[in-house]
Amino acid sequence: MSQKQTLSFQAEVAQLLHLVTHSLYSNKEIFLRELISNASDACDKLRFEALNDAGLYEDAPSLEVRVSFDRQARTLTIADNGIGLSQQEAIDNLGTIAKSGTREFMGRLSGDQKADSQLIGQFGVGFYSGFIVADKISVESRRAGLPAEQGVRWVSGGAGDFEVEAITRPERGTSVTLHLRDDAQDYLSSWKLKSIVNKYSDHVSLPILMRKEEWKEGEEGQPGEHVVSDEWETVNQATALWARPKKDITTEQYQEFYKALSHDFEPPLAWTHNRVEGSTEYTQLLFVPGRAPFDLWNRDKAAGVKLYVKRIFIMDDAEALLPSYLRFVKGVIDSADLPLNVSRELLQESRDVKAIREGNTRRVLSMLEDLAKAERDEAAAEEDKGKYAKFYAEFGAVLKEGLGEDFGNRERLAKLLRFASTASDSASVSLADYKARMKEGQQAIYYVTADTQAAAANSPQLEIFRKKGLEVLFMTDRVDEWALGHVEDFDGTPLQSVAKGQVDLGSLQDEAEKKAAEEAAESFKPVLARLKEALKDKAQDVRVTTRLVDSPACLVVSEGGMSLQLARLLKQAGQKAPETKPVLEVNASHPLVMKLDGSPGFDDLAHILFDQALLAEGGMPQDPAGYVKRVSALLAQGGL
């Protein structure tokens, strides 16, 4: 047997434990749900590994979780006969927070206990919730398949370190023993523990056992008392919630199942529970969360629903069962048709999996459509009216990925999009809303892309549209331009960027305006020629604008070209972007532009105009120092 080792927690764990021990959770009893959930997962993992190696069951084929307590020792123990831990796994899994998630976790902490408590489960730190009620935790475990003498004991007081030693443990699985604090003695009660299990863990699909407590009459003159017997009883329903009839499941049970499944502390926005029959049979229980996980944009993070086959757990993140743009959805799929030894490769190729994926996608989109409909339905319940706005704020940018990935559902997705615009500061404008209030004679749905809503709202390209009272949508998500590149029109009306190509407002621009623009372009030809020469290394072309009213100049790209914003985003992501020069449009009626002709500093002023136009649309001059030098010289001269 090896000697006891004392090891340090990962750097930020001590800080986390300090927060936990000072009541990070607003509801202390959550710790029992987290530990039972971990125990259930361990049993699921054993069941899956045993598909290929039945010997892992050893002499105990029945999987279960046992909850027990010792009033004298003031300890509470949650034990399972699942997969168990080796010594190295105990060090790796109990000494770190979600491995790569530590820094992200600490970076999200705000100091607000209620807000911070929402983060715990998402980062794989549910185990540490035990320190809410315990001043010491002991874990004894042995991994299935290892000899008895390769058990491990892990002990920590929740400070800066933990102890690990090898022990002899005949039974496989894990026992977590909490040494309860003085203010947590009420958890040494069968009634209290059973009520918590019924509230949070009734859905767990394997039995949760507790010893029966019996009433013992006292001797003459002495009070009676509850005595814990040696007989164990099952205290949960021990049936998979998704396998039960919907009519037998309450809203609270659905919500608690979601919380245990996702380690979220908020209820879901919506859920759908269906048994699908036909050529492919399966049960789906899918949830739309109320907020995004911290790693939503981490491409390396596996995401997906839990897959069961005939109620046997197969894998945690079955990515093939939902498209990637719905990766925020949580839930369970239980198939009656897939083989028990299903592999990830088979999931990519199976016809049944394709049918399940398409069915799940349809169900999720239907849920979102129902949420969106409730926003504007006067008859809808009041609590449902803000749900779609909340969903879209958290997941709208992800949903847009589907425009380029899911051709079959592109029209449904387009109807779910929401934007801010020149007519609305909130992201509440649908494409249908926009189209319903288009001006007579308007031929396109206009939009502008920018890094922020403020940048979009102040873009000089909007000036002619504001003057004409034309609404322009603000596209401020990084994915917008790529996604909109896959949508040529909405319900027959084309989408048009205000920063691409020539502005042609058709009948909305009167003849006098058109004639004035043509005359300005003609009279300004000599200046345009000089500007083109001065800016030949920066601008593809220089022309008189029809889109500016108050600004001296702006940058646009050719129709079908890549915007400057998208080119910047690609470069920031380390990807190659085509080297394209923008077109400089100048406002011939602007005083600054009018003074170009005859100015001794023509070339410097030309570069200032270009760089200012670049700054106005969110870019950065190629030579910032040179730009500052030119502006400083101009100011020193008292301007023009």
Buried (B, 14 or more C-beta within 10 A) or exposed (E): EEEEEEEEBEEBBBBBBEBBBEEBBEEBBBBBBBBBBBBBBBBBBBBBBBBEEEEBBBEEEEBBBBBBBEEEEBBBBBBBBBBBBBBEBBBEBBBBBBEBBBEBBBEBBEEEEEEBBBBBBBBBBBBBBBBBBBBBBBBBBBBBBBEEEBBBBBBBBBBEBBBBBBBEBEBBBBBBBBBBBEEBEEBBBBEBBBEBBBBBBBBBBBBBBBBEBEEEEEEEEEEEEEEBEEEBBEBBBBBBBBBBEEEEBEEEBBBBBBBBBBBBBEBBBBBBBBBBEEEBBBBBBBBBBBBBBBBBEEEEBEBBBBBBBEBBBBBBBBBBBBBBBBBBBBBBBBBBBBEEEBEEEBBEEBEBBBBBBBBBBEBBBEBBBBBBEBBEEEEBEEEBBEBBBEBBBBBBBBBBBBBBBBEEBBEBBBBBBBBBBBBBEEBBBBBEBBBEEBEEEBBBBBBBBBBEBEBBBEBBBBBBBBEBEBBBBBBBBBBBBBBBBBBEEBEEBEBBBBBBBEBEBEEBBEEEBEEBBEEBBEEBEEBBEBBBEBBEEBBBBBBBBBBBBEBBBBBBBBEEBBBBBBBBBBEEEEEEBEEEBBBBBBBBBBEBBBEBEEBEBBBBBBBBBBBBBBBBBBBEBEEEEBBEEBBEEBEEEEEE
